[in-house]
Amino acid sequence: MDCEEGGAGLHTVPSQGGKATVRYGSRGVCLISAVPSRGFRATTSQTSDDTLTVTFTSDDHRSVVTATVDPAASASVRETSF
């Protein structure tokens, strides 16, 4: 995976469940850190080089941070309470 060269660089994405820091490279995205808020736990998944998902989960809330470089470097957050 190539996260060092080119791309948009480091980016921190805040959510209710925690903060995810990723590095956008020219052809991939890499997780730098996932820091959960109090009461949350973090899990990560990456099914391809260009998309990374960090999920912060508590007893009654879930924050899903998705970072991608396809078609351009971007991140989205989905908040769900239950």
C-alpha positions in Angstrom: 0.0 0.0 0.0 1.3 3.4 -0.9 0.3 6.2 1.5 3.6 8.0 1.7 3.8 9.5 -1.8 1.6 12.4 -3.0 -2.0 12.6 -2.1 -3.7 14.9 0.4 -1.6 13.9 3.4 -2.7 13.6 7.0 -6.3 14.3 8.0 -8.1 14.0 11.3 -11.9 13.2 11.1 -13.8 13.9 14.3 -17.0 12.0 15.2 -19.1 11.6 18.3 -17.4 8.3 19.0 -13.9 9.4 18.6 -11.2 10.7 16.2 -9.7 8.9 13.3 -6.5 10.2 11.7 -5.7 8.9 8.2 -3.0 9.6 5.6 -4.2 10.0 2.1 -1.6 8.9 -0.4 -1.8 9.1 -4.2 -3.2 5.6 -4.5 -4.3 4.6 -1.0 -5.4 5.6 2.4 -3.8 4.4 5.7 -4.9 4.5 9.3 -2.6 6.5 11.5 -4.7 6.4 14.7 -8.2 5.7 16.0 -8.8 7.3 19.4 -12.2 6.4 20.9 -14.1 8.8 23.1 -14.9 7.8 26.7 -17.2 4.7 26.7 -16.5 3.9 23.0 -14.3 1.2 21.4 -12.8 1.4 18.0 -12.6 -1.2 15.2 -11.2 -0.8 11.7 -11.6 -2.5 8.4 -10.0 -2.0 5.1 -11.3 -4.1 2.2 -9.2 -2.3 -0.5 -6.2 0.1 -0.6 -8.4 3.1 -1.4 -11.1 2.8 1.3 -10.8 2.6 5.1 -13.5 2.4 7.7 -13.2 3.1 11.4 -16.2 2.2 13.6 -16.6 3.6 17.1 -19.2 1.8 19.2 -20.7 2.3 22.6 -23.7 0.7 24.3 -26.1 3.2 22.6 -24.3 4.8 19.7 -22.2 4.0 16.6 -20.0 6.4 14.6 -18.7 5.1 11.3 -15.9 7.1 9.6 -15.2 6.2 6.0 -12.1 7.6 4.3 -11.4 7.0 0.6 -9.2 8.3 -2.2 -11.6 7.2 -4.9 -12.4 9.3 -6.8 -10.8 12.0 -4.6 -9.6 12.2 -1.0 -12.6 12.5 1.3 -14.1 11.3 4.5 -17.7 10.9 5.7 -19.2 10.2 9.1 -22.4 8.4 9.8 -23.8 8.7 13.3 -26.4 6.2 14.6 -28.0 6.0 18.0 -29.9 3.0 19.2 
